[in-house]
Amino acid sequence: MKIFQKNYFGKYGGIFVPETLMPACKQLEQAFNKCKNNKQFNNEFHYLLKEYVGRPTALTFCDKLSKKLGCKIYLKREDLAHTGAHKINNALGQALLAKHMGKTRVIAETGAGQHGVATATAAAKLGLKCDVYMGIVDIERQKPNVFRMKMLGANVIPVKTGSQTLKDAINEALRDWTANVEDTHYLLGSALGPHPYPTMVAHFQSIIGKEARKQILKIEKKLPYAVIACVGGGSNAIGIFKGFAKDQKVKLIGVEAGGYGISSKKHAARFADKSLGRPGIIHGSFTYVLQDKYGQIYNTHSVSAGLDYCAVGPEHSYLREIKRAEYSYATDKECLGAFQLLSKEEGIIPALESAHAVAYLIKNHKRFKNKLIIVNLSGRGDKDIYIAADELGIKL
Ligand SMILES: *Cc1c(COP(=O)(O)O)cnc(C)c1O
């Protein structure tokens, strides 16, 4: 019973992996439990976050956007973290853990290449060998990030199976890990996968929420009415939610990718689409997955690569079930509107992923009239300029 509770969030989560991978998950859990309370490990981790990543990241008041929408809006600026997004927090945490475990190699999956770049960066900094699995479809459409990873000394391994995208890259990385557990750590990029990943990734990302809570109390002398974050696998959202989880009055709102709209069935809204999104097992975890009536994984679509994933981290399924958090979505179109508005009004070009959280606030601003709101700006939009220009019909 004890193990059951530790591995699960309510009925979600677990360790649904082949027997051959169980020892690796167990070893990782033990190492994580040891390190997370270890003074030396935490000193090293926080030193890197401060001096290398540039934390704490700012909490920026948006005066123009606030006036426009009739509420008081602050952005938690993960776009200012080294490499341009929150992913580096987790990559450094796990790379450091790999080193403490005596491993010499890290592997990772990547879709758009953001997690691949974060992992390659952490591996370069900490002196680890790094192989990144990436679908060939993604390699073709994300060339700048492929180049970045190579510059950082990583090896990019093309994945030719399945849809040749993120979910196939995860499958290949899990296979590699099974065969090379001795010297290799699988550095998973979001709060998903088998235990202990969802718990561990949330732990390394919880720095976002810890900082944001402290900052808002210092500036405003009160807690926010709501905290809003986009949800792909769910790591930036769970990271900021952790800081406010015990403040029962603070509303926690996750925003999924609505793609072309729910009825189009071309989206990544695992919670919002009741016909396709239901609990199932994928990548070692029991959680909400987009699937057809036979349980086959449904192909997702989003203008933002980072939200374009068929499942959601199990803790989000749980937070939704117990009604501690609520989940909604923004469409591609709404996201692009927010992308433009935030750029023009505040001088901040957001990642298309983060723009979903802003879009939700714009769409629902009447609900938040005169309220204090924090939006987690998970990353910067430089990586997205080609896609955005194409979508907006602007020639570069
Ligand atoms: C990868 C990414 C996301 C989505 O991942 P989560 O694990 O859901 O946070 C969101 N924003 C940015 C900028 C990303 O790079």
The ligand as a Tripos MOL2 file, in Angstrom:
@<TRIPOS>MOLECULE
LIG
   15    15     1     0     0
SMALL
NO_CHARGES

@<TRIPOS>ATOM
      1 C1          8.5220   22.5070  -23.8960 C.3       1 LIG1
      2 C2          7.8670   23.7750  -23.6020 C.ar      1 LIG1
      3 C3          6.5750   23.8180  -23.0260 C.ar      1 LIG1
      4 C4          5.7530   22.5960  -22.7520 C.3       1 LIG1
      5 O1          6.2710   21.7090  -21.8150 O.3       1 LIG1
      6 P1          5.6920   21.5920  -20.3460 P.3       1 LIG1
      7 O2          6.3810   20.3770  -19.8130 O.co2     1 LIG1
      8 O3          4.2200   21.4160  -20.4300 O.co2     1 LIG1
      9 O4          6.0690   22.8140  -19.6180 O.co2     1 LIG1
     10 C5          6.0300   25.0600  -22.7110 C.ar      1 LIG1
     11 N1          6.6940   26.2070  -22.9910 N.ar      1 LIG1
     12 C6          7.9320   26.2000  -23.5530 C.ar      1 LIG1
     13 C7          8.5860   27.5000  -23.8240 C.3       1 LIG1
     14 C8          8.5460   24.9950  -23.8750 C.ar      1 LIG1
     15 O5          9.7550   25.0030  -24.4450 O.3       1 LIG1
@<TRIPOS>BOND
     1     1     2 1
     2     2     3 ar
     3     2    14 ar
     4     3     4 1
     5     3    10 ar
     6     4     5 1
     7     5     6 1
     8     6     7 2
     9     6     8 1
    10     6     9 1
    11    10    11 ar
    12    11    12 ar
    13    12    13 1
    14    12    14 ar
    15    14    15 1
@<TRIPOS>SUBSTRUCTURE
     1 LIG1         1 GROUP 0 **** ****
